[in-house]
Amino acid sequence: MTYSIKFAKKNEQPTNLWSGGKTTQLAIYPEDADYSKRNFQWRISTADVEVEESLFTHLPGIQRVIMIIDGEMYLEHEGKHSVVLKPFEQDRFDGGWTTRSKGMVKDFNLMLSEGCDGGLTCIQFNKDIQDLMVDATGTTEVFYCVEGMVKVEIDKEESLFFEKGDTLIIMRENLSEEMSIKFCNKIKKEVSIIRASIVN
């Protein structure tokens, strides 16, 4: 199995202010891409929305997926659709749309440029479940720990401890090769992890 791993602890992730609060970039590809230049293939971030109403940045050519971590948000895409999102619910939309939000929340964002595809899922298991196996399906698998602490084992070769705010990025070179990722609940508390699977 050919793959690379990047593990970013919570305190290693860059956080910047924006007009509605603050945002933390968890991962970007290529790694030398600059969000402000829009030269990325994909980008993953979290945001704390600290104002009641905000207008989303206009990002034509970028597909967006947003998932709520905490709070409740009303999203309105002008001339398209509107939706109310609660924790771990998500919405996919075109970054070129005019999008407004209402509600102060913490959210998780996936941005995909043309030629990339991907999606978000939430992995949750309770304190009584010790282990959970996940099969990798994307070129890149990104895991963000929302709550809990687990030991992660990758193909029985790599292991690390993963806790609230940490981000694990696995880059795969060959999609035809199977890869298994095992989460071991070590402290017997409920675990919530957001997973982004990306193909580029």
C-alpha positions, 0 to 999 in steps of 0.5 A: 500500500502506497500512501502518505499521512499528515497529522495536524494537532489542533494547535498547529492549524492556522486560524484567521479572522474574517468579517463574520468570525474566524476560520481555521484551515485544516487542509488544502491541496496542493499544499502550496496553494493559496486560498486567496488566489483560488488556485487550490483543487480542494480545501477543508476548513472550519468556521465560527460564525459569530454574527447573526446574518452573513453573506457567503464569499462568491466562489464561482467554479467551486462546489461547496459542502457545508456541515454544521458542528454546533448550532443551527443555520438557515441557508438561503441560495438566492433563486435556488433553494433554502435549508435549515441545518442542525448539527451534522446535517449538510448542504451542497451548493455552487460557490457562484450562487448568492448565499446568505446565512442566519444563525451563529454556528460552528461549521465544517467546509469542503470546497472542490474545484472543477475536476474534483469530487467528494463528500462529507459523512459523520462517523459517530459511535457510542461509548459502548462500541470499542472499535469501528472499521472504515474502508477508504474510498477516496484519493484523499481521506480527511478525518476531523475529530469533533468530540472524543479521543480514539486510537487510529490504526491504518492497515495495521501498520500505522497508529496514532491518537486522535482527539478533539480538534485534530485532523488526519489526512491520508493521501492514497496513490492507488484507488484499486488497493484496499485500505482499512482504517480502524478507530478504537475508542479508548476512553469510552465516551461518545465519539464524533468524527467528520470524514471527507472523501475526495477524488481528484 
